[in-house]
Amino acid sequence: MNTFVGQIFQMNQIINLKEVIKFTGLSRATIYRIMDEHHKQYDPTFPKHVNLTIGRVGWSAWEINQWIEDKLTNR
């Protein structure tokens, strides 16, 4: 199953936060909470971001897709 139905991305494409929000349905705040090791909503399986420049990060589209697929499989 491909979570990104209708979306075209390359295997190593980096997506921005707006796209992560769109694909996951999570809010910006929730994304940052599940990335925070000290927060009760921390999810170690959520893909780590990639530092692109100072102040700019992105995520692997493939890893985000895999994370969503795992959530669907484990429900």
PDB file of N, CA, C, O and CB in Angstrom:
ATOM      1  N   MET A   1       0.847  -1.184   0.000  1.00  0.00           N
ATOM      2  CA  MET A   1       0.000   0.000   0.000  1.00  0.00           C
ATOM      3  C   MET A   1       0.887   1.239   0.000  1.00  0.00           C
ATOM      4  O   MET A   1       1.872   1.297   0.736  1.00  0.00           O
ATOM      5  CB  MET A   1      -0.960   0.002   1.223  1.00  0.00           C
ATOM      6  N   ASN A   2       0.552   2.206  -0.799  1.00  0.00           N
ATOM      7  CA  ASN A   2       1.334   3.439  -0.866  1.00  0.00           C
ATOM      8  C   ASN A   2       0.531   4.577  -0.260  1.00  0.00           C
ATOM      9  O   ASN A   2      -0.505   4.968  -0.797  1.00  0.00           O
ATOM     10  CB  ASN A   2       1.734   3.768  -2.326  1.00  0.00           C
ATOM     11  N   THR A   3       1.006   5.104   0.850  1.00  0.00           N
ATOM     12  CA  THR A   3       0.325   6.185   1.544  1.00  0.00           C
ATOM     13  C   THR A   3       0.281   7.448   0.699  1.00  0.00           C
ATOM     14  O   THR A   3      -0.642   8.250   0.837  1.00  0.00           O
ATOM     15  CB  THR A   3       1.005   6.470   2.870  1.00  0.00           C
ATOM     16  N   PHE A   4       1.242   7.633  -0.151  1.00  0.00           N
ATOM     17  CA  PHE A   4       1.353   8.836  -0.951  1.00  0.00           C
ATOM     18  C   PHE A   4       0.629   8.676  -2.285  1.00  0.00           C
ATOM     19  O   PHE A   4       1.153   9.073  -3.325  1.00  0.00           O
ATOM     20  CB  PHE A   4       2.817   9.183  -1.182  1.00  0.00           C
ATOM     21  N   VAL A   5      -0.564   8.101  -2.262  1.00  0.00           N
ATOM     22  CA  VAL A   5      -1.340   7.891  -3.481  1.00  0.00           C
ATOM     23  C   VAL A   5      -1.527   9.230  -4.187  1.00  0.00           C
ATOM     24  O   VAL A   5      -1.935  10.216  -3.572  1.00  0.00           O
ATOM     25  CB  VAL A   5      -2.717   7.234  -3.163  1.00  0.00           C
ATOM     26  N   GLY A   6      -1.231   9.254  -5.458  1.00  0.00           N
ATOM     27  CA  GLY A   6      -1.363  10.488  -6.226  1.00  0.00           C
ATOM     28  C   GLY A   6      -0.180  11.418  -6.068  1.00  0.00           C
ATOM     29  O   GLY A   6      -0.108  12.446  -6.741  1.00  0.00           O
ATOM     30  N   GLN A   7       0.742  11.080  -5.197  1.00  0.00           N
ATOM     31  CA  GLN A   7       1.930  11.908  -4.987  1.00  0.00           C
ATOM     32  C   GLN A   7       3.105  11.254  -5.699  1.00  0.00           C
ATOM     33  O   GLN A   7       3.266  10.034  -5.667  1.00  0.00           O
ATOM     34  CB  GLN A   7       2.232  12.097  -3.464  1.00  0.00           C
ATOM     35  N   ILE A   8       3.898  12.055  -6.320  1.00  0.00           N
ATOM     36  CA  ILE A   8       5.102  11.554  -6.973  1.00  0.00           C
ATOM     37  C   ILE A   8       6.297  12.058  -6.182  1.00  0.00           C
ATOM     38  O   ILE A   8       6.469  13.263  -5.999  1.00  0.00           O
ATOM     39  CB  ILE A   8       5.180  12.007  -8.475  1.00  0.00           C
ATOM     40  N   PHE A   9       7.107  11.144  -5.722  1.00  0.00           N
ATOM     41  CA  PHE A   9       8.331  11.525  -5.033  1.00  0.00           C
ATOM     42  C   PHE A   9       9.410  10.524  -5.368  1.00  0.00           C
ATOM     43  O   PHE A   9       9.142   9.362  -5.672  1.00  0.00           O
ATOM     44  CB  PHE A   9       8.115  11.611  -3.508  1.00  0.00           C
ATOM     45  N   GLN A  10      10.624  10.999  -5.306  1.00  0.00           N
ATOM     46  CA  GLN A  10      11.746  10.123  -5.579  1.00  0.00           C
ATOM     47  C   GLN A  10      12.206   9.501  -4.274  1.00  0.00           C
ATOM     48  O   GLN A  10      11.945  10.028  -3.192  1.00  0.00           O
ATOM     49  CB  GLN A  10      12.899  10.889  -6.267  1.00  0.00           C
ATOM     50  N   MET A  11      12.881   8.397  -4.386  1.00  0.00           N
ATOM     51  CA  MET A  11      13.283   7.630  -3.215  1.00  0.00           C
ATOM     52  C   MET A  11      13.983   8.480  -2.164  1.00  0.00           C
ATOM     53  O   MET A  11      13.724   8.303  -0.974  1.00  0.00           O
ATOM     54  CB  MET A  11      14.181   6.504  -3.630  1.00  0.00           C
ATOM     55  N   ASN A  12      14.852   9.387  -2.559  1.00  0.00           N
ATOM     56  CA  ASN A  12      15.617  10.186  -1.601  1.00  0.00           C
ATOM     57  C   ASN A  12      15.105  11.614  -1.481  1.00  0.00           C
ATOM     58  O   ASN A  12      15.852  12.500  -1.067  1.00  0.00           O
ATOM     59  CB  ASN A  12      17.070  10.207  -1.997  1.00  0.00           C
ATOM     60  N   GLN A  13      13.858  11.853  -1.832  1.00  0.00           N
ATOM     61  CA  GLN A  13      13.316  13.207  -1.768  1.00  0.00           C
ATOM     62  C   GLN A  13      13.175  13.654  -0.317  1.00  0.00           C
ATOM     63  O   GLN A  13      12.740  12.892   0.546  1.00  0.00           O
ATOM     64  CB  GLN A  13      11.956  13.282  -2.486  1.00  0.00           C
ATOM     65  N   ILE A  14      13.552  14.901  -0.071  1.00  0.00           N
ATOM     66  CA  ILE A  14      13.391  15.516   1.235  1.00  0.00           C
ATOM     67  C   ILE A  14      12.145  16.391   1.175  1.00  0.00           C
ATOM     68  O   ILE A  14      11.990  17.208   0.268  1.00  0.00           O
ATOM     69  CB  ILE A  14      14.660  16.347   1.644  1.00  0.00           C
ATOM     70  N   ILE A  15      11.258  16.210   2.154  1.00  0.00           N
ATOM     71  CA  ILE A  15      10.041  17.004   2.195  1.00  0.00           C
ATOM     72  C   ILE A  15      10.081  17.944   3.396  1.00  0.00           C
ATOM     73  O   ILE A  15      10.758  17.677   4.389  1.00  0.00           O
ATOM     74  CB  ILE A  15       8.795  16.093   2.254  1.00  0.00           C
ATOM     75  N   ASN A  16       9.347  19.044   3.289  1.00  0.00           N
ATOM     76  CA  ASN A  16       9.352  20.027   4.362  1.00  0.00           C
ATOM     77  C   ASN A  16       8.254  19.730   5.379  1.00  0.00           C
ATOM     78  O   ASN A  16       7.473  18.793   5.215  1.00  0.00           O
ATOM     79  CB  ASN A  16       9.179  21.434   3.793  1.00  0.00           C
ATOM     80  N   LEU A  17       8.210  20.540   6.425  1.00  0.00           N
ATOM     81  CA  LEU A  17       7.270  20.319   7.505  1.00  0.00           C
ATOM     82  C   LEU A  17       5.817  20.377   7.028  1.00  0.00           C
ATOM     83  O   LEU A  17       4.991  19.580   7.473  1.00  0.00           O
ATOM     84  CB  LEU A  17       7.496  21.339   8.596  1.00  0.00           C
ATOM     85  N   LYS A  18       5.500  21.302   6.137  1.00  0.00           N
ATOM     86  CA  LYS A  18       4.130  21.402   5.635  1.00  0.00           C
ATOM     87  C   LYS A  18       3.699  20.098   4.961  1.00  0.00           C
ATOM     88  O   LYS A  18       2.553  19.668   5.095  1.00  0.00           O
ATOM     89  CB  LYS A  18       4.005  22.576   4.648  1.00  0.00           C
ATOM     90  N   GLU A  19       4.620  19.484   4.243  1.00  0.00           N
ATOM     91  CA  GLU A  19       4.302  18.214   3.587  1.00  0.00           C
ATOM     92  C   GLU A  19       4.168  17.085   4.602  1.00  0.00           C
ATOM     93  O   GLU A  19       3.309  16.217   4.448  1.00  0.00           O
ATOM     94  CB  GLU A  19       5.377  17.865   2.554  1.00  0.00           C
ATOM     95  N   VAL A  20       5.005  17.084   5.636  1.00  0.00           N
ATOM     96  CA  VAL A  20       4.891  16.066   6.685  1.00  0.00           C
ATOM     97  C   VAL A  20       3.527  16.203   7.367  1.00  0.00           C
ATOM     98  O   VAL A  20       2.860  15.203   7.634  1.00  0.00           O
ATOM     99  CB  VAL A  20       6.053  16.202   7.732  1.00  0.00           C
ATOM    100  N   ILE A  21       3.118  17.435   7.644  1.00  0.00           N
ATOM    101  CA  ILE A  21       1.815  17.692   8.249  1.00  0.00           C
ATOM    102  C   ILE A  21       0.705  17.174   7.338  1.00  0.00           C
ATOM    103  O   ILE A  21      -0.229  16.515   7.796  1.00  0.00           O
ATOM    104  CB  ILE A  21       1.628  19.201   8.526  1.00  0.00           C
ATOM    105  N   LYS A  22       0.814  17.474   6.054  1.00  0.00           N
ATOM    106  CA  LYS A  22      -0.202  17.045   5.082  1.00  0.00           C
ATOM    107  C   LYS A  22      -0.292  15.523   5.011  1.00  0.00           C
ATOM    108  O   LYS A  22      -1.392  14.971   5.034  1.00  0.00           O
ATOM    109  CB  LYS A  22       0.114  17.614   3.691  1.00  0.00           C
ATOM    110  N   PHE A  23       0.836  14.845   4.925  1.00  0.00           N
ATOM    111  CA  PHE A  23       0.847  13.397   4.754  1.00  0.00           C
ATOM    112  C   PHE A  23       0.444  12.648   6.027  1.00  0.00           C
ATOM    113  O   PHE A  23      -0.221  11.615   5.948  1.00  0.00           O
ATOM    114  CB  PHE A  23       2.219  12.947   4.311  1.00  0.00           C
ATOM    115  N   THR A  24       0.840  13.156   7.199  1.00  0.00           N
ATOM    116  CA  THR A  24       0.565  12.444   8.446  1.00  0.00           C
ATOM    117  C   THR A  24      -0.760  12.843   9.078  1.00  0.00           C
ATOM    118  O   THR A  24      -1.360  12.062   9.817  1.00  0.00           O
ATOM    119  CB  THR A  24       1.679  12.685   9.426  1.00  0.00           C
ATOM    120  N   GLY A  25      -1.216  14.050   8.790  1.00  0.00           N
ATOM    121  CA  GLY A  25      -2.422  14.554   9.443  1.00  0.00           C
ATOM    122  C   GLY A  25      -2.155  15.066  10.845  1.00  0.00           C
ATOM    123  O   GLY A  25      -3.087  15.391  11.581  1.00  0.00           O
ATOM    124  N   LEU A  26      -0.881  15.139  11.218  1.00  0.00           N
ATOM    125  CA  LEU A  26      -0.498  15.635  12.538  1.00  0.00           C
ATOM    126  C   LEU A  26      -0.233  17.135  12.472  1.00  0.00           C
ATOM    127  O   LEU A  26       0.126  17.668  11.422  1.00  0.00           O
ATOM    128  CB  LEU A  26       0.749  14.887  13.066  1.00  0.00           C
ATOM    129  N   SER A  27      -0.415  17.806  13.604  1.00  0.00           N
ATOM    130  CA  SER A  27      -0.107  19.234  13.653  1.00  0.00           C
ATOM    131  C   SER A  27       1.397  19.426  13.824  1.00  0.00           C
ATOM    132  O   SER A  27       2.125  18.494  14.164  1.00  0.00           O
ATOM    133  CB  SER A  27      -0.881  19.929  14.805  1.00  0.00           C
ATOM    134  N   ARG A  28       1.839  20.642  13.583  1.00  0.00           N
ATOM    135  CA  ARG A  28       3.249  20.983  13.773  1.00  0.00           C
ATOM    136  C   ARG A  28       3.676  20.686  15.206  1.00  0.00           C
ATOM    137  O   ARG A  28       4.724  20.084  15.442  1.00  0.00           O
ATOM    138  CB  ARG A  28       3.501  22.467  13.436  1.00  0.00           C
ATOM    139  N   ALA A  29       2.851  21.116  16.161  1.00  0.00           N
ATOM    140  CA  ALA A  29       3.183  20.912  17.574  1.00  0.00           C
ATOM    141  C   ALA A  29       3.296  19.428  17.906  1.00  0.00           C
ATOM    142  O   ALA A  29       4.210  19.022  18.623  1.00  0.00           O
ATOM    143  CB  ALA A  29       2.129  21.569  18.472  1.00  0.00           C
ATOM    144  N   THR A  30       2.385  18.624  17.395  1.00  0.00           N
ATOM    145  CA  THR A  30       2.423  17.186  17.661  1.00  0.00           C
ATOM    146  C   THR A  30       3.669  16.555  17.064  1.00  0.00           C
ATOM    147  O   THR A  30       4.296  15.702  17.693  1.00  0.00           O
ATOM    148  CB  THR A  30       1.174  16.504  17.106  1.00  0.00           C
ATOM    149  N   ILE A  31       4.028  16.958  15.877  1.00  0.00           N
ATOM    150  CA  ILE A  31       5.247  16.423  15.252  1.00  0.00           C
ATOM    151  C   ILE A  31       6.459  16.708  16.127  1.00  0.00           C
ATOM    152  O   ILE A  31       7.284  15.823  16.356  1.00  0.00           O
ATOM    153  CB  ILE A  31       5.453  17.027  13.843  1.00  0.00           C
ATOM    154  N   TYR A  32       6.571  17.931  16.613  1.00  0.00           N
ATOM    155  CA  TYR A  32       7.718  18.265  17.452  1.00  0.00           C
ATOM    156  C   TYR A  32       7.645  17.589  18.815  1.00  0.00           C
ATOM    157  O   TYR A  32       8.683  17.294  19.407  1.00  0.00           O
ATOM    158  CB  TYR A  32       7.814  19.767  17.629  1.00  0.00           C
ATOM    159  N   ARG A  33       6.429  17.336  19.330  1.00  0.00           N
ATOM    160  CA  ARG A  33       6.310  16.602  20.599  1.00  0.00           C
ATOM    161  C   ARG A  33       6.743  15.152  20.436  1.00  0.00           C
ATOM    162  O   ARG A  33       7.425  14.612  21.307  1.00  0.00           O
ATOM    163  CB  ARG A  33       4.865  16.661  21.122  1.00  0.00           C
ATOM    164  N   ILE A  34       6.357  14.508  19.328  1.00  0.00           N
ATOM    165  CA  ILE A  34       6.750  13.103  19.170  1.00  0.00           C
ATOM    166  C   ILE A  34       8.238  12.957  18.840  1.00  0.00           C
ATOM    167  O   ILE A  34       8.789  11.858  18.910  1.00  0.00           O
ATOM    168  CB  ILE A  34       5.913  12.444  18.075  1.00  0.00           C
ATOM    169  N   MET A  35       8.878  14.063  18.484  1.00  0.00           N
ATOM    170  CA  MET A  35      10.329  14.040  18.252  1.00  0.00           C
ATOM    171  C   MET A  35      11.121  14.350  19.521  1.00  0.00           C
ATOM    172  O   MET A  35      12.330  14.120  19.568  1.00  0.00           O
ATOM    173  CB  MET A  35      10.700  15.038  17.162  1.00  0.00           C
ATOM    174  N   ASP A  36      10.447  14.872  20.554  1.00  0.00           N
ATOM    175  CA  ASP A  36      11.102  15.308  21.793  1.00  0.00           C
ATOM    176  C   ASP A  36      11.244  14.128  22.756  1.00  0.00           C
ATOM    177  O   ASP A  36      10.253  13.630  23.288  1.00  0.00           O
ATOM    178  CB  ASP A  36      10.301  16.458  22.463  1.00  0.00           C
ATOM    179  N   GLU A  37      12.472  13.693  22.973  1.00  0.00           N
ATOM    180  CA  GLU A  37      12.745  12.538  23.828  1.00  0.00           C
ATOM    181  C   GLU A  37      12.247  12.716  25.258  1.00  0.00           C
ATOM    182  O   GLU A  37      12.068  11.729  25.970  1.00  0.00           O
ATOM    183  CB  GLU A  37      14.220  12.260  23.847  1.00  0.00           C
ATOM    184  N   HIS A  38      12.022  13.953  25.691  1.00  0.00           N
ATOM    185  CA  HIS A  38      11.611  14.217  27.067  1.00  0.00           C
ATOM    186  C   HIS A  38      10.103  14.390  27.206  1.00  0.00           C
ATOM    187  O   HIS A  38       9.610  14.639  28.306  1.00  0.00           O
ATOM    188  CB  HIS A  38      12.310  15.450  27.583  1.00  0.00           C
ATOM    189  N   HIS A  39       9.379  14.263  26.125  1.00  0.00           N
ATOM    190  CA  HIS A  39       7.932  14.448  26.155  1.00  0.00           C
ATOM    191  C   HIS A  39       7.233  13.101  26.231  1.00  0.00           C
ATOM    192  O   HIS A  39       7.729  12.112  25.692  1.00  0.00           O
ATOM    193  CB  HIS A  39       7.457  15.230  24.920  1.00  0.00           C
ATOM    194  N   LYS A  40       6.068  13.054  26.906  1.00  0.00           N
ATOM    195  CA  LYS A  40       5.353  11.789  27.059  1.00  0.00           C
ATOM    196  C   LYS A  40       4.825  11.248  25.736  1.00  0.00           C
ATOM    197  O   LYS A  40       4.535  10.055  25.638  1.00  0.00           O
ATOM    198  CB  LYS A  40       4.208  11.961  28.026  1.00  0.00           C
ATOM    199  N   GLN A  41       4.693  12.099  24.707  1.00  0.00           N
ATOM    200  CA  GLN A  41       4.237  11.646  23.391  1.00  0.00           C
ATOM    201  C   GLN A  41       5.385  11.217  22.484  1.00  0.00           C
ATOM    202  O   GLN A  41       5.165  10.920  21.310  1.00  0.00           O
ATOM    203  CB  GLN A  41       3.446  12.743  22.716  1.00  0.00           C
ATOM    204  N   TYR A  42       6.593  11.182  23.007  1.00  0.00           N
ATOM    205  CA  TYR A  42       7.771  10.812  22.211  1.00  0.00           C
ATOM    206  C   TYR A  42       7.551   9.476  21.506  1.00  0.00           C
ATOM    207  O   TYR A  42       7.098   8.507  22.115  1.00  0.00           O
ATOM    208  CB  TYR A  42       9.027  10.737  23.104  1.00  0.00           C
ATOM    209  N   ASP A  43       7.872   9.437  20.239  1.00  0.00           N
ATOM    210  CA  ASP A  43       7.770   8.218  19.439  1.00  0.00           C
ATOM    211  C   ASP A  43       9.129   7.967  18.790  1.00  0.00           C
ATOM    212  O   ASP A  43       9.476   8.617  17.804  1.00  0.00           O
ATOM    213  CB  ASP A  43       6.634   8.333  18.356  1.00  0.00           C
ATOM    214  N   PRO A  44       9.895   7.033  19.338  1.00  0.00           N
ATOM    215  CA  PRO A  44      11.231   6.774  18.784  1.00  0.00           C
ATOM    216  C   PRO A  44      11.212   6.239  17.359  1.00  0.00           C
ATOM    217  O   PRO A  44      12.244   6.222  16.689  1.00  0.00           O
ATOM    218  CB  PRO A  44      11.957   5.799  19.659  1.00  0.00           C
ATOM    219  N   THR A  45      10.045   5.802  16.889  1.00  0.00           N
ATOM    220  CA  THR A  45       9.962   5.278  15.527  1.00  0.00           C
ATOM    221  C   THR A  45       9.734   6.375  14.487  1.00  0.00           C
ATOM    222  O   THR A  45       9.848   6.130  13.286  1.00  0.00           O
ATOM    223  CB  THR A  45       8.849   4.256  15.439  1.00  0.00           C
ATOM    224  N   PHE A  46       9.408   7.593  14.954  1.00  0.00           N
ATOM    225  CA  PHE A  46       9.172   8.676  14.004  1.00  0.00           C
ATOM    226  C   PHE A  46      10.493   9.070  13.350  1.00  0.00           C
ATOM    227  O   PHE A  46      11.505   9.209  14.036  1.00  0.00           O
ATOM    228  CB  PHE A  46       8.519   9.899  14.704  1.00  0.00           C
ATOM    229  N   PRO A  47      10.491   9.251  12.031  1.00  0.00           N
ATOM    230  CA  PRO A  47      11.743   9.567  11.327  1.00  0.00           C
ATOM    231  C   PRO A  47      12.431  10.828  11.846  1.00  0.00           C
ATOM    232  O   PRO A  47      11.784  11.829  12.156  1.00  0.00           O
ATOM    233  CB  PRO A  47      11.469   9.725   9.852  1.00  0.00           C
ATOM    234  N   LYS A  48      13.730  10.753  11.930  1.00  0.00           N
ATOM    235  CA  LYS A  48      14.534  11.904  12.342  1.00  0.00           C
ATOM    236  C   LYS A  48      14.602  12.900  11.188  1.00  0.00           C
ATOM    237  O   LYS A  48      14.614  12.515  10.018  1.00  0.00           O
ATOM    238  CB  LYS A  48      15.967  11.462  12.780  1.00  0.00           C
ATOM    239  N   HIS A  49      14.645  14.173  11.533  1.00  0.00           N
ATOM    240  CA  HIS A  49      14.751  15.186  10.485  1.00  0.00           C
ATOM    241  C   HIS A  49      16.199  15.289  10.008  1.00  0.00           C
ATOM    242  O   HIS A  49      17.126  14.819  10.668  1.00  0.00           O
ATOM    243  CB  HIS A  49      14.246  16.561  10.997  1.00  0.00           C
ATOM    244  N   VAL A  50      16.362  15.904   8.869  1.00  0.00           N
ATOM    245  CA  VAL A  50      17.669  16.129   8.259  1.00  0.00           C
ATOM    246  C   VAL A  50      17.955  17.628   8.309  1.00  0.00           C
ATOM    247  O   VAL A  50      17.139  18.426   7.848  1.00  0.00           O
ATOM    248  CB  VAL A  50      17.718  15.586   6.782  1.00  0.00           C
ATOM    249  N   ASN A  51      19.088  18.014   8.856  1.00  0.00           N
ATOM    250  CA  ASN A  51      19.469  19.429   8.861  1.00  0.00           C
ATOM    251  C   ASN A  51      19.948  19.793   7.462  1.00  0.00           C
ATOM    252  O   ASN A  51      20.957  19.274   6.984  1.00  0.00           O
ATOM    253  CB  ASN A  51      20.581  19.725   9.934  1.00  0.00           C
ATOM    254  N   LEU A  52      19.217  20.686   6.814  1.00  0.00           N
ATOM    255  CA  LEU A  52      19.572  21.105   5.454  1.00  0.00           C
ATOM    256  C   LEU A  52      20.465  22.335   5.470  1.00  0.00           C
ATOM    257  O   LEU A  52      21.482  22.380   4.779  1.00  0.00           O
ATOM    258  CB  LEU A  52      18.312  21.388   4.637  1.00  0.00           C
ATOM    259  N   THR A  53      20.089  23.318   6.247  1.00  0.00           N
ATOM    260  CA  THR A  53      20.879  24.536   6.457  1.00  0.00           C
ATOM    261  C   THR A  53      20.620  24.979   7.888  1.00  0.00           C
ATOM    262  O   THR A  53      19.873  24.325   8.616  1.00  0.00           O
ATOM    263  CB  THR A  53      20.508  25.679   5.415  1.00  0.00           C
ATOM    264  N   ILE A  54      21.222  26.068   8.290  1.00  0.00           N
ATOM    265  CA  ILE A  54      20.919  26.616   9.610  1.00  0.00           C
ATOM    266  C   ILE A  54      19.460  27.057   9.601  1.00  0.00           C
ATOM    267  O   ILE A  54      19.060  27.897   8.795  1.00  0.00           O
ATOM    268  CB  ILE A  54      21.879  27.813   9.977  1.00  0.00           C
ATOM    269  N   GLY A  55      18.685  26.494  10.489  1.00  0.00           N
ATOM    270  CA  GLY A  55      17.278  26.864  10.599  1.00  0.00           C
ATOM    271  C   GLY A  55      16.345  26.185   9.615  1.00  0.00           C
ATOM    272  O   GLY A  55      15.154  26.497   9.593  1.00  0.00           O
ATOM    273  N   ARG A  56      16.848  25.266   8.801  1.00  0.00           N
ATOM    274  CA  ARG A  56      15.990  24.581   7.819  1.00  0.00           C
ATOM    275  C   ARG A  56      16.198  23.078   7.945  1.00  0.00           C
ATOM    276  O   ARG A  56      17.319  22.576   7.850  1.00  0.00           O
ATOM    277  CB  ARG A  56      16.301  25.062   6.357  1.00  0.00           C
ATOM    278  N   VAL A  57      15.090  22.371   8.162  1.00  0.00           N
ATOM    279  CA  VAL A  57      15.151  20.911   8.253  1.00  0.00           C
ATOM    280  C   VAL A  57      14.162  20.304   7.270  1.00  0.00           C
ATOM    281  O   VAL A  57      13.271  20.986   6.762  1.00  0.00           O
ATOM    282  CB  VAL A  57      14.852  20.427   9.699  1.00  0.00           C
ATOM    283  N   GLY A  58      14.328  19.037   7.015  1.00  0.00           N
ATOM    284  CA  GLY A  58      13.422  18.301   6.149  1.00  0.00           C
ATOM    285  C   GLY A  58      13.389  16.855   6.606  1.00  0.00           C
ATOM    286  O   GLY A  58      14.151  16.452   7.485  1.00  0.00           O
ATOM    287  N   TRP A  59      12.507  16.083   6.007  1.00  0.00           N
ATOM    288  CA  TRP A  59      12.362  14.674   6.331  1.00  0.00           C
ATOM    289  C   TRP A  59      12.418  13.862   5.057  1.00  0.00           C
ATOM    290  O   TRP A  59      12.049  14.343   3.986  1.00  0.00           O
ATOM    291  CB  TRP A  59      11.050  14.410   7.090  1.00  0.00           C
ATOM    292  N   SER A  60      12.874  12.647   5.172  1.00  0.00           N
ATOM    293  CA  SER A  60      12.877  11.730   4.042  1.00  0.00           C
ATOM    294  C   SER A  60      11.432  11.327   3.739  1.00  0.00           C
ATOM    295  O   SER A  60      10.736  10.813   4.614  1.00  0.00           O
ATOM    296  CB  SER A  60      13.762  10.476   4.336  1.00  0.00           C
ATOM    297  N   ALA A  61      10.987  11.555   2.521  1.00  0.00           N
ATOM    298  CA  ALA A  61       9.632  11.176   2.121  1.00  0.00           C
ATOM    299  C   ALA A  61       9.442   9.673   2.281  1.00  0.00           C
ATOM    300  O   ALA A  61       8.385   9.224   2.723  1.00  0.00           O
ATOM    301  CB  ALA A  61       9.349  11.604   0.662  1.00  0.00           C
ATOM    302  N   TRP A  62      10.448   8.905   1.928  1.00  0.00           N
ATOM    303  CA  TRP A  62      10.369   7.457   2.044  1.00  0.00           C
ATOM    304  C   TRP A  62      10.200   7.034   3.501  1.00  0.00           C
ATOM    305  O   TRP A  62       9.383   6.161   3.796  1.00  0.00           O
ATOM    306  CB  TRP A  62      11.616   6.808   1.444  1.00  0.00           C
ATOM    307  N   GLU A  63      10.961   7.639   4.419  1.00  0.00           N
ATOM    308  CA  GLU A  63      10.870   7.281   5.837  1.00  0.00           C
ATOM    309  C   GLU A  63       9.515   7.671   6.426  1.00  0.00           C
ATOM    310  O   GLU A  63       8.951   6.925   7.227  1.00  0.00           O
ATOM    311  CB  GLU A  63      11.997   7.957   6.627  1.00  0.00           C
ATOM    312  N   ILE A  64       8.992   8.827   6.037  1.00  0.00           N
ATOM    313  CA  ILE A  64       7.661   9.239   6.501  1.00  0.00           C
ATOM    314  C   ILE A  64       6.622   8.238   5.998  1.00  0.00           C
ATOM    315  O   ILE A  64       5.744   7.812   6.749  1.00  0.00           O
ATOM    316  CB  ILE A  64       7.316  10.687   6.011  1.00  0.00           C
ATOM    317  N   ASN A  65       6.728   7.869   4.732  1.00  0.00           N
ATOM    318  CA  ASN A  65       5.807   6.889   4.164  1.00  0.00           C
ATOM    319  C   ASN A  65       5.890   5.566   4.918  1.00  0.00           C
ATOM    320  O   ASN A  65       4.860   4.968   5.227  1.00  0.00           O
ATOM    321  CB  ASN A  65       6.107   6.671   2.674  1.00  0.00           C
ATOM    322  N   GLN A  66       7.093   5.104   5.216  1.00  0.00           N
ATOM    323  CA  GLN A  66       7.278   3.851   5.943  1.00  0.00           C
ATOM    324  C   GLN A  66       6.687   3.934   7.341  1.00  0.00           C
ATOM    325  O   GLN A  66       6.086   2.970   7.815  1.00  0.00           O
ATOM    326  CB  GLN A  66       8.759   3.496   6.023  1.00  0.00           C
ATOM    327  N   TRP A  67       6.850   5.079   8.013  1.00  0.00           N
ATOM    328  CA  TRP A  67       6.301   5.272   9.353  1.00  0.00           C
ATOM    329  C   TRP A  67       4.773   5.158   9.313  1.00  0.00           C
ATOM    330  O   TRP A  67       4.173   4.510  10.170  1.00  0.00           O
ATOM    331  CB  TRP A  67       6.730   6.650   9.928  1.00  0.00           C
ATOM    332  N   ILE A  68       4.156   5.784   8.322  1.00  0.00           N
ATOM    333  CA  ILE A  68       2.707   5.711   8.173  1.00  0.00           C
ATOM    334  C   ILE A  68       2.279   4.269   7.882  1.00  0.00           C
ATOM    335  O   ILE A  68       1.317   3.772   8.466  1.00  0.00           O
ATOM    336  CB  ILE A  68       2.229   6.659   7.046  1.00  0.00           C
ATOM    337  N   GLU A  69       2.991   3.611   6.986  1.00  0.00           N
ATOM    338  CA  GLU A  69       2.681   2.217   6.658  1.00  0.00           C
ATOM    339  C   GLU A  69       2.759   1.332   7.900  1.00  0.00           C
ATOM    340  O   GLU A  69       1.907   0.466   8.101  1.00  0.00           O
ATOM    341  CB  GLU A  69       3.641   1.694   5.577  1.00  0.00           C
ATOM    342  N   ASP A  70       3.782   1.548   8.735  1.00  0.00           N
ATOM    343  CA  ASP A  70       3.924   0.763   9.968  1.00  0.00           C
ATOM    344  C   ASP A  70       2.760   1.009  10.909  1.00  0.00           C
ATOM    345  O   ASP A  70       2.266   0.072  11.537  1.00  0.00           O
ATOM    346  CB  ASP A  70       5.241   1.100  10.671  1.00  0.00           C
ATOM    347  N   LYS A  71       2.312   2.254  11.017  1.00  0.00           N
ATOM    348  CA  LYS A  71       1.163   2.575  11.865  1.00  0.00           C
ATOM    349  C   LYS A  71      -0.085   1.861  11.354  1.00  0.00           C
ATOM    350  O   LYS A  71      -0.868   1.339  12.147  1.00  0.00           O
ATOM    351  CB  LYS A  71       0.929   4.102  11.910  1.00  0.00           C
ATOM    352  N   LEU A  72      -0.272   1.836  10.056  1.00  0.00           N
ATOM    353  CA  LEU A  72      -1.439   1.163   9.494  1.00  0.00           C
ATOM    354  C   LEU A  72      -1.374  -0.351   9.699  1.00  0.00           C
ATOM    355  O   LEU A  72      -2.386  -0.995   9.978  1.00  0.00           O
ATOM    356  CB  LEU A  72      -1.561   1.480   8.008  1.00  0.00           C
ATOM    357  N   THR A  73      -0.181  -0.903   9.559  1.00  0.00           N
ATOM    358  CA  THR A  73       0.003  -2.344   9.734  1.00  0.00           C
ATOM    359  C   THR A  73      -0.220  -2.769  11.178  1.00  0.00           C
ATOM    360  O   THR A  73      -0.767  -3.841  11.437  1.00  0.00           O
ATOM    361  CB  THR A  73       1.397  -2.756   9.284  1.00  0.00           C
ATOM    362  N   ASN A  74       0.202  -1.933  12.117  1.00  0.00           N
ATOM    363  CA  ASN A  74       0.144  -2.296  13.552  1.00  0.00           C
ATOM    364  C   ASN A  74      -1.126  -1.866  14.265  1.00  0.00           C
ATOM    365  O   ASN A  74      -1.197  -1.929  15.492  1.00  0.00           O
ATOM    366  CB  ASN A  74       1.308  -1.697  14.265  1.00  0.00           C
ATOM    367  N   ARG A  75      -2.120  -1.435  13.523  1.00  0.00           N
ATOM    368  CA  ARG A  75      -3.347  -0.985  14.212  1.00  0.00           C
ATOM    369  C   ARG A  75      -4.225  -2.132  14.633  1.00  0.00           C
ATOM    370  O   ARG A  75      -5.285  -1.915  15.220  1.00  0.00           O
ATOM    371  CB  ARG A  75      -4.141  -0.058  13.326  1.00  0.00           C
TER     372      ARG A  75
END
